[in-house]
Amino acid sequence: MFCTNCGHEVQTGVNFCPSCGCETPYGAQARSQGQAGFGAPRRLTRLAYDKKIAGVCSGIAKYFGLDPTLVRLVAVALAIVSCGVAIIAYVAAWIIMPVEYSPASDLPSSSVPVS
């Protein structure tokens, strides 16, 4: 079976193309039948479009389905209580977590300007 979006060959029974992430015809069929466990796995990412410092707290909030302000308040409280250990953890998360850009506004434009 081939991906209808990018044309790469995908294994039969795969819900999403491993190359481009587009839903395969098998995935559409599984979703319409309501099969359990369907969907792309969640990823913990920093959000470049909803950040105050690095986007770590907003990424954690999105991953767990919480309010980003609540996660930021907890992070500040942990930084005060832990005597700076939480700050080291924040910096480590800043380095390790991949960045997620907004769908179109933060991505660099690859089109050539029209003159």
MOMO-V945149 format. One record per residue. N is the residue number from 1. RES is the residue in one small letter. PHI is phi in degrees with one decimal (NA if undefined). Layout:
# MOMO-V945149
<<N RES PHI> <N RES PHI>>
This chain:
# MOMO-V945149
<<1 m NA> <2 f -117.6> <3 c -68.5> <4 t -76.6> <5 n -92.6> <6 c -108.3> <7 g 85.8> <8 h -74.3> <9 e -75.3> <10 v -123.7> <11 q -70.5> <12 t -68.4> <13 g 93.7> <14 v -91.7> <15 n -78.6> <16 f -130.7> <17 c -68.5> <18 p -71.1> <19 s -85.0> <20 c -112.9> <21 g 84.6> <22 c -73.2> <23 e -70.0> <24 t -87.6> <25 p -58.5> <26 y -64.4> <27 g -66.0> <28 a -65.5> <29 q -65.9> <30 a -64.5> <31 r -66.4> <32 s -68.3> <33 q -86.5> <34 g 70.6> <35 q -68.2> <36 a -70.7> <37 g 82.2> <38 f -79.4> <39 g 132.7> <40 a -73.7> <41 p -67.4> <42 r -73.3> <43 r -125.6> <44 l -85.5> <45 t -132.7> <46 r -82.5> <47 l -98.2> <48 a -71.8> <49 y -93.7> <50 d -137.6> <51 k -121.9> <52 k -106.3> <53 i -116.9> <54 a -129.0> <55 g 89.5> <56 v -67.1> <57 c -64.5> <58 s -69.0> <59 g -67.5> <60 i -64.6> <61 a -63.2> <62 k -65.7> <63 y -62.4> <64 f -95.2> <65 g 73.1> <66 l -111.4> <67 d -77.7> <68 p -59.5> <69 t -64.8> <70 l -63.1> <71 v -65.1> <72 r -65.3> <73 l -65.2> <74 v -64.9> <75 a -64.5> <76 v -66.2> <77 a -62.4> <78 l -65.5> <79 a -64.6> <80 i -72.9> <81 v -70.3> <82 s -87.3> <83 c 57.4> <84 g 99.2> <85 v -64.2> <86 a -66.1> <87 i -67.7> <88 i -65.0> <89 a -64.9> <90 y -63.4> <91 v -64.2> <92 a -62.6> <93 a -64.6> <94 w -59.2> <95 i -77.1> <96 i -83.5> <97 m -70.4> <98 p -72.3> <99 v -92.4> <100 e -114.1> <101 y -90.7> <102 s -65.3> <103 p -52.5> <104 a -138.6> <105 s -76.6> <106 d -93.9> <107 l -77.9> <108 p -66.6> <109 s -78.5> <110 s -101.4> <111 s -84.9> <112 v -86.6> <113 p -63.6> <114 v -87.9> <115 s -106.9>>
